[in-house]
């Protein structure tokens, strides 16, 4: 059966057109027509499922009072919106990267990293208002609907064309990436809605502009992290701040200047907040990894790229053809974990390497396009440690195995308990507040108080220039502690 391209194109467009007609509605928050192929119940369930994954992947910051405070601020803003009855949840994620993001259905997150860079409750409220605007604007729903619509049209082509079917997986991946980020229109809408909600909740809107300045400085100074920074996930056109400043200038005078800022009360809530990477979650000294909380150590191959994530410690050969990966196993014993690992399709058990460690290889396989995949060889082992089961995995592509086996085996064999108090007792850097008893400069204050962050970091944290004079009575954020033994670098750093 032959289908002409014109007929196929007509079928795709007709299918897409019917779906668009049935799925467009006017969003009450923006007043604009919007593509939404998802009910509110589906939206909430999508967000709830993703919320579980976010909480597991990054973890929540262990400070119930701070969690409750941030949620109170967020809920007060959410009540000003067109969707007050969503099951709003606002959480603080235990991640040092400066970021905030929202999931469909009213699930919002701010990192402890971004909280440390705010200098008032109004600044926190402005970012929460922006993220709430993404939810009330149903921007994620619209993006997913576009992806779904494109996928339906693409599916018609797939059924009709054998040639298209061969490249299906690759094209679908491209569609997913295409619709991953919010558009500039969405960001503009979220800014506008956030400003509206911020003012309606009784806040001074001017700190919203200070946030852009601070986060732009953070973005310029920051290295890579586990989460992208806020400005990288929220495109910042050059006129964004000017446009908002113009909107603020058009507000009634009393709304421009009499709203709440809550600078000092907010800052006092940051006392003791963990700053930067937390070495309690693990850190490297050169290629040796120490985990104080779980009291183990492991030596990775020298010269490999190292990364410590919440759920895995990874060492990757620069050529990306071999890796060591340490994770927690879900099973209750090494034996059960080994059975679960080797019950996976395509994994062949080899000879025993040592107790609870076995060689393995992956079976030959082809991908969706019929291309042969590279075979892997490796060693996997399961260790019971402090009531938990750890999985230690060393693997490489099959042709690299003769050269990689010795390095991988040495890394796995190096696993052992950590008993040295120098490494067991390390503590993270924390934010400390100082109320100035006399005028000074930030540089002088940092020297006098023994701050462990550099002057540029402290200036960004406080939303000032390094040379700004500081008046008596001002609360200033400093960073204390966080020193690590042996020239260590923080976990996750590169």
VEXTI-235290 format. One record per residue (C-alpha): residue number from 1; chain; x, z, y. Coordinates in pm, 1 decimal. Layout:
! residues N
{NUM; "A"; {X; Z; Y}}
...
//
This chain:
! residues 494
{1; "A"; {0.0; 0.0; 0.0}}
{2; "A"; {142.6; -98.5; 339.5}}
{3; "A"; {38.4; 67.4; 664.1}}
{4; "A"; {139.1; -106.6; 982.1}}
{5; "A"; {319.4; 96.6; 1246.2}}
{6; "A"; {40.4; 34.0; 1500.3}}
{7; "A"; {-221.2; 165.5; 1254.5}}
{8; "A"; {-6.9; 468.6; 1175.9}}
{9; "A"; {47.0; 539.9; 1547.1}}
{10; "A"; {-327.3; 515.6; 1608.8}}
{11; "A"; {-399.4; 757.3; 1326.1}}
{12; "A"; {-149.3; 1009.5; 1458.6}}
{13; "A"; {-282.1; 985.8; 1814.0}}
{14; "A"; {-642.3; 1008.5; 1700.3}}
{15; "A"; {-570.9; 1318.3; 1492.0}}
{16; "A"; {-379.8; 1481.3; 1777.0}}
{17; "A"; {-647.9; 1385.1; 2028.9}}
{18; "A"; {-926.2; 1548.1; 1829.4}}
{19; "A"; {-723.8; 1869.3; 1794.6}}
{20; "A"; {-647.2; 1877.7; 2166.9}}
{21; "A"; {-1014.4; 1834.7; 2259.1}}
{22; "A"; {-1114.3; 2117.7; 2026.8}}
{23; "A"; {-830.3; 2353.4; 2124.2}}
{24; "A"; {-810.1; 2339.4; 2505.5}}
{25; "A"; {-958.7; 2621.9; 2707.3}}
{26; "A"; {-917.4; 2780.0; 3049.3}}
{27; "A"; {-683.3; 3080.6; 3050.9}}
{28; "A"; {-843.3; 3362.4; 3256.5}}
{29; "A"; {-505.5; 3488.2; 3379.0}}
{30; "A"; {-369.6; 3158.3; 3509.2}}
{31; "A"; {-691.2; 2964.1; 3567.1}}
{32; "A"; {-531.3; 2664.7; 3397.2}}
{33; "A"; {-647.9; 2465.5; 3096.1}}
{34; "A"; {-433.8; 2551.0; 2797.1}}
{35; "A"; {-373.2; 2431.9; 2443.6}}
{36; "A"; {-441.3; 2722.9; 2205.8}}
{37; "A"; {-486.1; 2646.8; 1836.2}}
{38; "A"; {-492.1; 3017.4; 1751.7}}
{39; "A"; {-761.1; 3281.4; 1792.1}}
{40; "A"; {-685.6; 3612.8; 1958.1}}
{41; "A"; {-703.9; 3786.0; 1618.5}}
{42; "A"; {-448.4; 3540.3; 1478.5}}
{43; "A"; {-231.2; 3589.3; 1785.1}}
{44; "A"; {-230.8; 3967.3; 1739.1}}
{45; "A"; {-154.9; 3941.0; 1367.7}}
{46; "A"; {132.8; 3701.2; 1436.7}}
{47; "A"; {279.2; 3948.7; 1684.7}}
{48; "A"; {228.4; 4242.4; 1450.5}}
{49; "A"; {415.1; 4070.8; 1167.5}}
{50; "A"; {701.7; 3974.9; 1397.9}}
{51; "A"; {707.9; 4329.5; 1537.6}}
{52; "A"; {792.9; 4464.3; 1193.2}}
{53; "A"; {1080.4; 4217.7; 1165.0}}
{54; "A"; {1215.1; 4301.4; 1512.9}}
{55; "A"; {1199.7; 4675.5; 1446.0}}
{56; "A"; {1383.4; 4634.3; 1114.8}}
{57; "A"; {1644.2; 4392.3; 1248.3}}
{58; "A"; {1740.2; 4576.3; 1566.1}}
{59; "A"; {1600.0; 4926.5; 1530.6}}
{60; "A"; {1430.4; 5141.3; 1792.9}}
{61; "A"; {1625.9; 5367.7; 2024.8}}
{62; "A"; {1613.6; 5728.0; 1901.2}}
{63; "A"; {1470.3; 5900.7; 2208.7}}
{64; "A"; {1096.1; 5974.6; 2176.5}}
{65; "A"; {1065.1; 6086.8; 2540.0}}
{66; "A"; {1221.1; 5766.8; 2673.1}}
{67; "A"; {1011.1; 5557.1; 2435.2}}
{68; "A"; {692.7; 5730.0; 2554.6}}
{69; "A"; {790.4; 5692.9; 2921.1}}
{70; "A"; {858.9; 5318.7; 2898.0}}
{71; "A"; {533.7; 5265.9; 2710.7}}
{72; "A"; {339.2; 5459.1; 2977.2}}
{73; "A"; {481.9; 5237.9; 3250.3}}
{74; "A"; {401.1; 4924.3; 3052.5}}
{75; "A"; {48.7; 5031.4; 2962.9}}
{76; "A"; {-29.4; 5114.8; 3325.5}}
{77; "A"; {58.1; 4755.7; 3413.9}}
{78; "A"; {-122.4; 4606.5; 3112.4}}
{79; "A"; {-444.2; 4776.2; 3223.8}}
{80; "A"; {-430.7; 4569.4; 3545.0}}
{81; "A"; {-441.6; 4244.7; 3350.6}}
{82; "A"; {-711.1; 4011.1; 3225.7}}
{83; "A"; {-640.5; 4125.8; 2867.8}}
{84; "A"; {-643.4; 4507.5; 2884.4}}
{85; "A"; {-785.4; 4548.1; 2534.0}}
{86; "A"; {-497.3; 4394.4; 2342.2}}
{87; "A"; {-318.1; 4646.8; 2116.2}}
{88; "A"; {-29.7; 4673.3; 2364.0}}
{89; "A"; {291.1; 4823.9; 2228.1}}
{90; "A"; {605.0; 4859.0; 2438.9}}
{91; "A"; {923.7; 4961.0; 2259.6}}
{92; "A"; {1286.1; 5035.5; 2347.7}}
{93; "A"; {1520.2; 4845.6; 2114.7}}
{94; "A"; {1852.6; 5007.1; 2021.6}}
{95; "A"; {2067.4; 4718.2; 2139.8}}
{96; "A"; {2331.3; 4714.1; 2416.2}}
{97; "A"; {2257.9; 4360.3; 2532.5}}
{98; "A"; {2061.1; 4330.8; 2856.8}}
{99; "A"; {1729.3; 4180.6; 2747.9}}
{100; "A"; {1351.2; 4208.7; 2745.7}}
{101; "A"; {1107.2; 3990.8; 2553.4}}
{102; "A"; {745.2; 3969.7; 2441.7}}
{103; "A"; {569.3; 3861.6; 2123.9}}
{104; "A"; {216.1; 3722.1; 2100.7}}
{105; "A"; {-63.5; 3976.6; 2100.2}}
{106; "A"; {90.7; 4237.5; 2331.8}}
{107; "A"; {415.1; 4347.9; 2162.8}}
{108; "A"; {688.7; 4400.7; 2424.1}}
{109; "A"; {1052.0; 4509.8; 2396.6}}
{110; "A"; {1320.0; 4624.0; 2636.1}}
{111; "A"; {1672.0; 4702.5; 2518.5}}
{112; "A"; {1852.6; 5023.5; 2605.7}}
{113; "A"; {2105.9; 4788.6; 2763.5}}
{114; "A"; {1861.2; 4662.8; 3024.6}}
{115; "A"; {1721.7; 5010.6; 3092.0}}
{116; "A"; {2067.7; 5130.7; 3191.1}}
{117; "A"; {2091.6; 4856.9; 3454.0}}
{118; "A"; {1764.2; 4933.8; 3630.6}}
{119; "A"; {1781.0; 5161.5; 3933.2}}
{120; "A"; {1414.2; 5248.8; 3975.1}}
{121; "A"; {1084.8; 5258.0; 3791.6}}
{122; "A"; {971.2; 4968.1; 4010.0}}
{123; "A"; {1251.4; 4753.8; 3865.2}}
{124; "A"; {1145.4; 4844.5; 3510.9}}
{125; "A"; {783.5; 4770.7; 3601.2}}
{126; "A"; {875.4; 4429.3; 3743.6}}
{127; "A"; {1038.9; 4314.6; 3418.4}}
{128; "A"; {756.0; 4457.7; 3208.6}}
{129; "A"; {508.6; 4281.1; 3436.3}}
{130; "A"; {687.5; 3950.7; 3382.9}}
{131; "A"; {682.7; 3993.7; 3004.3}}
{132; "A"; {317.8; 4100.4; 3013.3}}
{133; "A"; {253.0; 3780.7; 3209.2}}
{134; "A"; {387.1; 3578.9; 2916.1}}
{135; "A"; {132.3; 3751.9; 2692.1}}
{136; "A"; {-168.5; 3722.6; 2923.1}}
{137; "A"; {-69.8; 3362.7; 2991.8}}
{138; "A"; {-60.0; 3308.4; 2612.4}}
{139; "A"; {265.6; 3120.0; 2654.8}}
{140; "A"; {387.5; 3186.3; 2300.0}}
{141; "A"; {50.1; 3073.6; 2165.6}}
{142; "A"; {71.8; 2753.5; 2367.4}}
{143; "A"; {425.4; 2683.0; 2247.8}}
{144; "A"; {329.7; 2745.2; 1885.2}}
{145; "A"; {19.1; 2529.9; 1929.9}}
{146; "A"; {230.5; 2241.8; 2061.5}}
{147; "A"; {462.1; 2277.8; 1764.8}}
{148; "A"; {164.6; 2287.6; 1528.8}}
{149; "A"; {8.8; 1980.9; 1690.9}}
{150; "A"; {336.3; 1789.5; 1670.6}}
{151; "A"; {368.4; 1900.3; 1309.9}}
{152; "A"; {19.2; 1770.2; 1225.6}}
{153; "A"; {94.6; 1434.0; 1380.9}}
{154; "A"; {428.0; 1426.3; 1205.4}}
{155; "A"; {254.5; 1515.1; 878.4}}
{156; "A"; {31.4; 1207.7; 903.2}}
{157; "A"; {341.2; 995.9; 945.1}}
{158; "A"; {505.0; 1170.4; 651.2}}
{159; "A"; {212.4; 1089.3; 421.1}}
{160; "A"; {210.9; 728.4; 532.3}}
{161; "A"; {581.3; 655.1; 530.7}}
{162; "A"; {826.7; 706.0; 249.4}}
{163; "A"; {1112.6; 664.0; 496.0}}
{164; "A"; {985.4; 942.8; 719.4}}
{165; "A"; {935.2; 1173.3; 421.9}}
{166; "A"; {1305.9; 1162.2; 340.6}}
{167; "A"; {1393.4; 1318.3; 676.5}}
{168; "A"; {1104.9; 1561.9; 692.1}}
{169; "A"; {1293.5; 1890.8; 686.9}}
{170; "A"; {1543.6; 1778.8; 949.3}}
{171; "A"; {1272.9; 1655.2; 1186.0}}
{172; "A"; {1066.1; 1972.4; 1145.6}}
{173; "A"; {1372.4; 2178.2; 1237.3}}
{174; "A"; {1407.7; 1970.4; 1551.2}}
{175; "A"; {1046.5; 2036.4; 1645.0}}
{176; "A"; {1094.4; 2408.1; 1601.3}}
{177; "A"; {1397.0; 2403.0; 1830.7}}
{178; "A"; {1217.5; 2184.3; 2084.7}}
{179; "A"; {939.8; 2438.6; 2135.7}}
{180; "A"; {1154.4; 2750.5; 2110.0}}
{181; "A"; {1192.8; 2836.2; 2480.7}}
{182; "A"; {932.3; 2883.4; 2749.4}}
{183; "A"; {904.1; 2604.2; 3002.9}}
{184; "A"; {978.2; 2646.3; 3371.8}}
{185; "A"; {603.1; 2632.0; 3430.3}}
{186; "A"; {560.8; 2928.8; 3196.7}}
{187; "A"; {836.9; 3120.3; 3371.9}}
{188; "A"; {678.2; 3051.0; 3710.8}}
{189; "A"; {342.1; 3169.1; 3580.1}}
{190; "A"; {497.4; 3484.2; 3432.9}}
{191; "A"; {668.6; 3557.8; 3765.2}}
{192; "A"; {345.1; 3508.5; 3956.2}}
{193; "A"; {140.9; 3717.3; 3714.8}}
{194; "A"; {407.8; 3986.1; 3702.3}}
{195; "A"; {408.5; 4013.4; 4081.1}}
{196; "A"; {29.0; 4040.5; 4084.7}}
{197; "A"; {25.1; 4310.8; 3817.9}}
{198; "A"; {313.7; 4499.6; 3979.6}}
{199; "A"; {135.3; 4520.8; 4315.1}}
{200; "A"; {-201.7; 4603.8; 4159.0}}
{201; "A"; {-36.6; 4890.9; 3971.4}}
{202; "A"; {81.2; 5034.8; 4303.4}}
{203; "A"; {452.7; 4946.6; 4296.6}}
{204; "A"; {671.5; 4822.5; 4579.2}}
{205; "A"; {733.7; 4455.0; 4489.1}}
{206; "A"; {1072.7; 4423.9; 4662.0}}
{207; "A"; {1275.6; 4573.7; 4371.5}}
{208; "A"; {1163.5; 4271.1; 4169.9}}
{209; "A"; {1415.0; 4070.5; 4373.5}}
{210; "A"; {1688.0; 4329.7; 4312.4}}
{211; "A"; {1641.1; 4282.6; 3937.3}}
{212; "A"; {1728.4; 3913.0; 3959.7}}
{213; "A"; {2046.1; 3995.2; 4150.5}}
{214; "A"; {2155.4; 4264.7; 3904.0}}
{215; "A"; {2080.3; 4060.6; 3594.4}}
{216; "A"; {2255.0; 3757.5; 3737.0}}
{217; "A"; {2566.8; 3973.9; 3783.6}}
{218; "A"; {2531.9; 4104.0; 3428.0}}
{219; "A"; {2497.8; 3753.4; 3291.7}}
{220; "A"; {2812.0; 3640.6; 3473.8}}
{221; "A"; {3015.9; 3935.8; 3345.9}}
{222; "A"; {2878.1; 3979.6; 2993.2}}
{223; "A"; {3025.5; 3867.5; 2663.2}}
{224; "A"; {2822.5; 3757.2; 2363.2}}
{225; "A"; {2592.9; 4004.8; 2190.6}}
{226; "A"; {2344.4; 4033.1; 1908.2}}
{227; "A"; {2056.1; 3943.7; 2139.0}}
{228; "A"; {2082.2; 3686.5; 2419.3}}
{229; "A"; {2070.1; 3826.3; 2769.8}}
{230; "A"; {1750.6; 3820.4; 2974.5}}
{231; "A"; {1844.3; 3532.8; 3202.1}}
{232; "A"; {1952.1; 3313.8; 2908.7}}
{233; "A"; {1606.3; 3342.1; 2752.6}}
{234; "A"; {1432.5; 3325.9; 3092.6}}
{235; "A"; {1560.5; 3019.7; 3282.1}}
{236; "A"; {1631.8; 3104.4; 3642.6}}
{237; "A"; {1582.4; 2805.3; 3876.8}}
{238; "A"; {1778.0; 2828.7; 4200.4}}
{239; "A"; {1465.4; 2879.0; 4412.6}}
{240; "A"; {1308.3; 3144.5; 4188.9}}
{241; "A"; {1405.5; 3445.1; 4400.8}}
{242; "A"; {1330.9; 3262.3; 4726.6}}
{243; "A"; {986.5; 3164.8; 4602.7}}
{244; "A"; {901.4; 3522.0; 4505.8}}
{245; "A"; {1040.8; 3654.9; 4834.3}}
{246; "A"; {811.3; 3414.8; 5019.5}}
{247; "A"; {512.1; 3534.8; 4815.4}}
{248; "A"; {598.0; 3898.6; 4885.6}}
{249; "A"; {623.6; 3822.2; 5257.8}}
{250; "A"; {265.7; 3690.9; 5249.4}}
{251; "A"; {125.7; 4014.8; 5105.5}}
{252; "A"; {-51.4; 4260.5; 5338.3}}
{253; "A"; {208.3; 4473.5; 5517.7}}
{254; "A"; {103.9; 4794.4; 5345.6}}
{255; "A"; {150.2; 4637.6; 5004.1}}
{256; "A"; {500.2; 4521.0; 5093.1}}
{257; "A"; {637.8; 4859.1; 5195.8}}
{258; "A"; {421.2; 5149.4; 5077.3}}
{259; "A"; {423.1; 5099.3; 4700.8}}
{260; "A"; {600.5; 5330.2; 4457.5}}
{261; "A"; {969.4; 5283.9; 4381.9}}
{262; "A"; {1055.8; 5608.5; 4194.4}}
{263; "A"; {1432.8; 5571.6; 4214.1}}
{264; "A"; {1563.9; 5922.0; 4143.9}}
{265; "A"; {1298.7; 6017.5; 3883.7}}
{266; "A"; {1382.6; 5700.2; 3692.8}}
{267; "A"; {1757.5; 5755.6; 3711.4}}
{268; "A"; {1727.4; 6110.2; 3577.1}}
{269; "A"; {1564.1; 5969.4; 3264.1}}
{270; "A"; {1885.8; 5775.6; 3194.1}}
{271; "A"; {2099.0; 6088.7; 3157.4}}
{272; "A"; {2277.3; 6059.6; 2822.3}}
{273; "A"; {2160.8; 5703.0; 2749.8}}
{274; "A"; {2401.5; 5529.9; 2510.2}}
{275; "A"; {2597.8; 5262.1; 2696.1}}
{276; "A"; {2746.8; 4959.2; 2525.2}}
{277; "A"; {2806.0; 4926.4; 2152.4}}
{278; "A"; {2753.7; 5245.2; 1953.2}}
{279; "A"; {3057.3; 5316.6; 1732.1}}
{280; "A"; {2844.2; 5548.6; 1518.0}}
{281; "A"; {2703.2; 5224.4; 1374.6}}
{282; "A"; {3051.8; 5106.6; 1280.8}}
{283; "A"; {3358.7; 4962.9; 1450.6}}
{284; "A"; {3671.0; 4763.0; 1375.3}}
{285; "A"; {4035.5; 4853.0; 1425.2}}
{286; "A"; {4191.9; 4509.8; 1387.6}}
{287; "A"; {4053.1; 4395.3; 1050.9}}
{288; "A"; {3963.0; 4741.4; 916.7}}
{289; "A"; {3599.8; 4847.1; 944.5}}
{290; "A"; {3493.0; 5212.1; 976.1}}
{291; "A"; {3136.4; 5340.2; 952.5}}
{292; "A"; {3118.4; 5705.0; 1069.4}}
{293; "A"; {2750.2; 5760.5; 992.8}}
{294; "A"; {2775.1; 5636.0; 634.3}}
{295; "A"; {3136.5; 5755.8; 592.4}}
{296; "A"; {3291.9; 5445.2; 437.2}}
{297; "A"; {3568.8; 5201.2; 525.4}}
{298; "A"; {3653.6; 4846.2; 427.6}}
{299; "A"; {3946.1; 4614.0; 502.2}}
{300; "A"; {3848.3; 4256.2; 580.3}}
{301; "A"; {4085.4; 3958.9; 540.7}}
{302; "A"; {4335.4; 3936.5; 827.2}}
{303; "A"; {4267.6; 3666.6; 1084.3}}
{304; "A"; {3901.9; 3621.9; 989.8}}
{305; "A"; {3617.6; 3651.8; 1240.2}}
{306; "A"; {3447.4; 3991.7; 1218.7}}
{307; "A"; {3097.7; 4098.1; 1320.9}}
{308; "A"; {2898.9; 4416.0; 1271.6}}
{309; "A"; {2523.6; 4370.4; 1278.5}}
{310; "A"; {2257.8; 4633.7; 1221.2}}
{311; "A"; {2187.3; 4508.8; 868.2}}
{312; "A"; {2519.8; 4356.3; 768.4}}
{313; "A"; {2896.1; 4362.2; 821.1}}
{314; "A"; {3034.1; 4008.7; 808.6}}
{315; "A"; {3383.1; 3862.6; 790.5}}
{316; "A"; {3400.9; 3484.7; 813.6}}
{317; "A"; {3700.1; 3261.2; 752.4}}
{318; "A"; {3773.4; 3053.0; 1066.3}}
{319; "A"; {3703.6; 2731.6; 873.2}}
{320; "A"; {3356.4; 2870.2; 780.8}}
{321; "A"; {3413.5; 2809.6; 409.9}}
{322; "A"; {3445.7; 3170.8; 288.8}}
{323; "A"; {3290.0; 3504.1; 381.0}}
{324; "A"; {3267.9; 3873.7; 297.6}}
{325; "A"; {2925.1; 4030.1; 356.6}}
{326; "A"; {2830.5; 4396.2; 314.1}}
{327; "A"; {2461.1; 4491.5; 321.3}}
{328; "A"; {2227.7; 4761.9; 194.2}}
{329; "A"; {2045.4; 4676.2; -127.0}}
{330; "A"; {1675.0; 4753.0; -158.0}}
{331; "A"; {1700.4; 4869.6; -519.3}}
{332; "A"; {1755.3; 5230.0; -625.7}}
{333; "A"; {2061.6; 5182.2; -847.4}}
{334; "A"; {2355.7; 4941.4; -879.3}}
{335; "A"; {2219.8; 4819.9; -1211.7}}
{336; "A"; {1877.8; 4738.5; -1066.3}}
{337; "A"; {2038.0; 4566.9; -767.1}}
{338; "A"; {2254.3; 4352.1; -995.5}}
{339; "A"; {1953.0; 4249.3; -1202.8}}
{340; "A"; {1762.4; 4152.7; -888.8}}
{341; "A"; {2055.4; 3949.5; -754.9}}
{342; "A"; {2109.2; 3752.3; -1074.8}}
{343; "A"; {1737.5; 3694.3; -1128.0}}
{344; "A"; {1740.5; 3460.0; -827.5}}
{345; "A"; {1707.2; 3095.3; -913.2}}
{346; "A"; {2030.2; 2900.5; -910.8}}
{347; "A"; {2275.3; 3191.8; -948.0}}
{348; "A"; {2482.9; 3203.6; -1266.2}}
{349; "A"; {2646.2; 3531.4; -1372.1}}
{350; "A"; {3013.6; 3510.6; -1465.7}}
{351; "A"; {3247.5; 3757.7; -1631.1}}
{352; "A"; {3269.8; 4121.4; -1520.8}}
{353; "A"; {3534.3; 4181.9; -1253.1}}
{354; "A"; {3507.0; 4562.4; -1264.9}}
{355; "A"; {3227.1; 4816.4; -1307.8}}
{356; "A"; {2910.4; 4684.8; -1138.8}}
{357; "A"; {3103.2; 4381.3; -1004.9}}
{358; "A"; {3066.0; 4029.1; -1148.2}}
{359; "A"; {3187.8; 3681.4; -1076.8}}
{360; "A"; {2912.4; 3428.9; -1001.0}}
{361; "A"; {2854.7; 3069.5; -907.2}}
{362; "A"; {2557.2; 2883.3; -770.1}}
{363; "A"; {2404.6; 2612.1; -985.2}}
{364; "A"; {2420.9; 2249.6; -870.6}}
{365; "A"; {2138.3; 2168.9; -630.1}}
{366; "A"; {2014.9; 1902.1; -391.9}}
{367; "A"; {1846.2; 1942.7; -55.2}}
{368; "A"; {1514.1; 1794.2; 51.9}}
{369; "A"; {1679.5; 1465.7; 147.5}}
{370; "A"; {1833.7; 1432.3; -199.0}}
{371; "A"; {2184.8; 1520.8; -83.4}}
{372; "A"; {2404.2; 1735.6; -308.0}}
{373; "A"; {2468.7; 2084.5; -171.7}}
{374; "A"; {2805.9; 2254.4; -193.7}}
{375; "A"; {2846.7; 2491.3; -484.4}}
{376; "A"; {2957.4; 2845.6; -413.1}}
{377; "A"; {3172.3; 3080.4; -617.1}}
{378; "A"; {3222.5; 3447.3; -558.1}}
{379; "A"; {3223.0; 3812.1; -660.2}}
{380; "A"; {2928.9; 4041.4; -603.1}}
{381; "A"; {2924.9; 4413.9; -660.6}}
{382; "A"; {2691.1; 4707.6; -608.0}}
{383; "A"; {2811.4; 5054.7; -513.5}}
{384; "A"; {2618.2; 5378.8; -496.0}}
{385; "A"; {2726.3; 5566.4; -182.6}}
{386; "A"; {2562.6; 5871.0; -23.7}}
{387; "A"; {2233.0; 5807.6; -197.9}}
{388; "A"; {2221.4; 5439.2; -101.1}}
{389; "A"; {2316.1; 5120.8; -282.2}}
{390; "A"; {2549.3; 4883.0; -98.8}}
{391; "A"; {2595.3; 4519.1; -190.6}}
{392; "A"; {2947.2; 4379.1; -143.6}}
{393; "A"; {2960.3; 4001.9; -156.5}}
{394; "A"; {3268.2; 3778.8; -134.9}}
{395; "A"; {3212.0; 3405.2; -167.0}}
{396; "A"; {3351.2; 3065.6; -79.3}}
{397; "A"; {3275.2; 2701.0; -137.4}}
{398; "A"; {3377.2; 2611.0; -492.1}}
{399; "A"; {3675.5; 2392.1; -400.1}}
{400; "A"; {3815.5; 2670.8; -180.4}}
{401; "A"; {3778.8; 2940.3; -446.9}}
{402; "A"; {4132.3; 2922.7; -598.9}}
{403; "A"; {4282.5; 3002.1; -257.8}}
{404; "A"; {4010.5; 3243.6; -139.9}}
{405; "A"; {3968.4; 3454.7; -453.8}}
{406; "A"; {4265.0; 3684.0; -389.4}}
{407; "A"; {4162.4; 3762.6; -28.4}}
{408; "A"; {3800.1; 3817.5; -123.5}}
{409; "A"; {3883.9; 4040.5; -418.3}}
{410; "A"; {4119.8; 4249.9; -204.0}}
{411; "A"; {3848.8; 4299.3; 58.7}}
{412; "A"; {3590.4; 4414.8; -195.3}}
{413; "A"; {3840.7; 4641.3; -370.9}}
{414; "A"; {3925.9; 4811.3; -39.5}}
{415; "A"; {3582.2; 4972.2; -8.1}}
{416; "A"; {3611.0; 5349.2; -14.1}}
{417; "A"; {3496.7; 5676.9; 142.2}}
{418; "A"; {3594.8; 5762.4; 499.7}}
{419; "A"; {3739.0; 6112.9; 537.2}}
{420; "A"; {3961.8; 6092.7; 846.8}}
{421; "A"; {3799.1; 6305.5; 1120.0}}
{422; "A"; {3944.0; 6082.5; 1394.4}}
{423; "A"; {3708.6; 5808.3; 1279.1}}
{424; "A"; {3422.2; 6021.0; 1151.3}}
{425; "A"; {3383.2; 6204.7; 1482.2}}
{426; "A"; {3377.9; 5913.2; 1727.2}}
{427; "A"; {3095.4; 5917.2; 1980.5}}
{428; "A"; {2944.1; 5644.7; 2199.9}}
{429; "A"; {2984.2; 5610.4; 2573.8}}
{430; "A"; {2687.5; 5751.1; 2764.2}}
{431; "A"; {2546.8; 5726.2; 3113.8}}
{432; "A"; {2598.9; 6039.9; 3322.2}}
{433; "A"; {2444.4; 6105.9; 3664.2}}
{434; "A"; {2629.6; 6258.1; 3956.2}}
{435; "A"; {2455.9; 6387.0; 4270.2}}
{436; "A"; {2704.0; 6338.5; 4554.1}}
{437; "A"; {2789.9; 6649.5; 4754.8}}
{438; "A"; {2975.3; 6443.2; 5016.5}}
{439; "A"; {3021.3; 6080.6; 5122.5}}
{440; "A"; {3260.0; 5886.7; 4900.2}}
{441; "A"; {3328.0; 5548.5; 4740.3}}
{442; "A"; {3250.4; 5440.8; 4386.7}}
{443; "A"; {3619.7; 5396.8; 4307.6}}
{444; "A"; {3704.5; 5747.9; 4427.6}}
{445; "A"; {3407.1; 5899.9; 4243.9}}
{446; "A"; {3502.3; 5722.2; 3919.5}}
{447; "A"; {3859.2; 5853.6; 3941.9}}
{448; "A"; {3748.3; 6205.9; 4027.2}}
{449; "A"; {3489.9; 6223.2; 3747.1}}
{450; "A"; {3697.0; 6047.4; 3480.1}}
{451; "A"; {3458.9; 5757.6; 3424.0}}
{452; "A"; {3546.9; 5541.7; 3124.1}}
{453; "A"; {3380.4; 5217.2; 3242.4}}
{454; "A"; {3565.4; 4994.8; 3487.0}}
{455; "A"; {3473.4; 4970.7; 3853.7}}
{456; "A"; {3299.5; 4634.0; 3820.9}}
{457; "A"; {3074.8; 4762.5; 3542.0}}
{458; "A"; {2986.8; 5072.3; 3741.8}}
{459; "A"; {2905.6; 4865.4; 4049.3}}
{460; "A"; {2668.0; 4645.3; 3849.9}}
{461; "A"; {2507.8; 4949.8; 3686.1}}
{462; "A"; {2434.8; 5098.1; 4027.0}}
{463; "A"; {2322.8; 4772.8; 4188.3}}
{464; "A"; {2588.9; 4788.0; 4460.8}}
{465; "A"; {2914.1; 4620.9; 4557.0}}
{466; "A"; {3231.0; 4806.4; 4449.3}}
{467; "A"; {3320.7; 4883.1; 4812.5}}
{468; "A"; {2972.8; 5010.8; 4917.8}}
{469; "A"; {2996.4; 5350.9; 5094.1}}
{470; "A"; {2802.4; 5621.5; 4908.7}}
{471; "A"; {2615.9; 5880.6; 5114.4}}
{472; "A"; {2590.0; 6251.4; 5032.2}}
{473; "A"; {2286.9; 6332.9; 4817.7}}
{474; "A"; {2281.3; 5997.7; 4636.3}}
{475; "A"; {2243.9; 5987.4; 4257.3}}
{476; "A"; {2511.5; 5765.6; 4101.2}}
{477; "A"; {2541.3; 5640.7; 3743.7}}
{478; "A"; {2877.6; 5683.7; 3573.7}}
{479; "A"; {2984.6; 5620.5; 3215.3}}
{480; "A"; {3168.5; 5888.1; 3016.9}}
{481; "A"; {3307.6; 5895.0; 2664.8}}
{482; "A"; {3327.0; 5619.9; 2409.4}}
{483; "A"; {3702.4; 5637.0; 2347.2}}
{484; "A"; {3797.3; 5511.0; 2001.4}}
{485; "A"; {4108.8; 5583.5; 1794.8}}
{486; "A"; {4382.0; 5340.5; 1706.7}}
{487; "A"; {4308.7; 5072.7; 1966.0}}
{488; "A"; {3964.9; 5012.1; 1820.3}}
{489; "A"; {3714.7; 4774.0; 1968.1}}
{490; "A"; {3340.1; 4843.8; 1972.8}}
{491; "A"; {3131.2; 4727.3; 1679.6}}
{492; "A"; {2996.1; 4376.8; 1719.8}}
{493; "A"; {3241.6; 4279.6; 1992.7}}
{494; "A"; {3444.9; 3964.9; 1966.5}}
//
